[in-house]
Amino acid sequence: MRQVNPKASLLIFGNCGQKKQVPSFKEEKKINTDIKHQVKKHLRTVYLLKDEQIDHMLTVASKTLASNLSNANSALKNRDYQLLALIAHTIKGSLLNL
């Protein structure tokens, strides 16, 4: 389990009233960089993709994911649970295709 620096993190309450730590901006940036590196390595070794192909794929995927998450948030606010389920299914499929 990843250690979180308590001095650099905020404490917030989760859904169950339990306190949890939120990574600082610096910690979050490092996590994102590590994940991006791991994804690129996976795509390069498993699918033998070139860096340009990987960069394009990740750019399109991140834009699509951002749009889908925004649409999911709107559907949730509007209590449109059928649309929310469809968007969640779409996100799942997109992530499985990476």
C-alpha positions as CSV (number, residue, x, y, z in Angstrom):
1,M,0.0,0.0,0.0
2,R,1.3,3.5,-0.9
3,Q,2.3,5.7,2.0
4,V,0.8,9.2,2.0
5,N,2.7,12.1,3.6
6,P,0.3,13.4,6.3
7,K,1.9,16.8,6.2
8,A,1.3,17.2,2.5
9,S,-2.2,15.8,2.5
10,L,-5.7,16.9,3.6
11,L,-8.0,14.8,5.7
12,I,-11.5,14.5,4.4
13,F,-14.5,12.4,5.3
14,G,-15.5,9.5,3.1
15,N,-19.0,8.2,2.5
16,C,-19.0,6.2,5.7
17,G,-17.8,9.0,7.8
18,Q,-14.3,7.6,7.9
19,K,-11.3,9.9,7.5
20,K,-9.1,9.3,4.5
21,Q,-6.1,11.1,3.2
22,V,-6.0,12.9,-0.1
23,P,-2.7,13.1,-1.9
24,S,-1.2,16.5,-2.3
25,F,-0.8,17.9,-5.8
26,K,2.8,16.9,-5.9
27,E,2.0,13.3,-4.8
28,E,-0.9,13.1,-7.3
29,K,1.4,14.3,-10.2
30,K,3.9,11.5,-9.3
31,I,1.2,8.9,-9.2
32,N,-0.1,10.0,-12.6
33,T,3.4,9.9,-14.1
34,D,4.0,6.4,-12.7
35,I,0.7,5.1,-14.1
36,K,1.3,6.7,-17.5
37,H,4.8,5.2,-17.6
38,Q,3.4,1.7,-16.7
39,V,0.6,2.0,-19.4
40,K,3.1,3.1,-22.1
41,K,5.4,0.2,-21.2
42,H,2.5,-2.3,-21.3
43,L,1.3,-1.0,-24.7
44,R,4.9,-1.0,-26.1
45,T,5.7,-4.6,-24.9
46,V,2.4,-6.4,-25.4
47,Y,1.1,-4.7,-28.5
48,L,4.5,-3.6,-30.0
49,L,3.2,-0.1,-30.6
50,K,5.5,2.8,-31.4
51,D,5.7,5.8,-29.0
52,E,3.8,8.0,-31.5
53,Q,1.0,5.5,-31.7
54,I,0.8,5.2,-27.9
55,D,0.8,9.0,-27.4
56,H,-2.0,9.3,-29.9
57,M,-4.0,6.5,-28.4
58,L,-3.6,7.9,-24.8
59,T,-4.5,11.4,-26.0
60,V,-7.7,10.2,-27.6
61,A,-8.5,7.9,-24.7
62,S,-8.1,10.7,-22.1
63,K,-10.2,13.2,-24.0
64,T,-12.9,10.5,-24.4
65,L,-12.8,9.5,-20.8
66,A,-13.0,13.2,-19.7
67,S,-16.1,13.7,-21.9
68,N,-17.7,10.5,-20.7
69,L,-17.1,11.4,-17.0
70,S,-18.6,14.8,-17.5
71,N,-21.6,13.3,-19.2
72,A,-21.9,10.8,-16.3
73,N,-21.9,13.6,-13.8
74,S,-24.6,15.4,-15.7
75,A,-26.7,12.2,-15.9
76,L,-26.3,11.6,-12.1
77,K,-27.3,15.2,-11.3
78,N,-30.4,14.7,-13.5
79,R,-31.1,11.3,-11.9
80,D,-31.0,9.8,-15.4
81,Y,-29.9,6.4,-14.2
82,Q,-30.4,4.6,-17.5
83,L,-28.1,7.1,-19.2
84,L,-25.6,6.8,-16.4
85,A,-25.5,3.0,-16.7
86,L,-25.0,3.3,-20.5
87,I,-22.1,5.8,-19.9
88,A,-20.5,3.6,-17.2
89,H,-20.7,0.6,-19.6
90,T,-19.1,2.7,-22.3
91,I,-16.3,3.8,-20.0
92,K,-15.7,0.2,-18.9
93,G,-15.4,-0.9,-22.6
94,S,-13.0,2.0,-23.3
95,L,-10.7,1.1,-20.5
96,L,-10.7,-2.6,-21.3
97,N,-9.6,-1.8,-24.8
98,L,-6.4,-0.1,-23.6
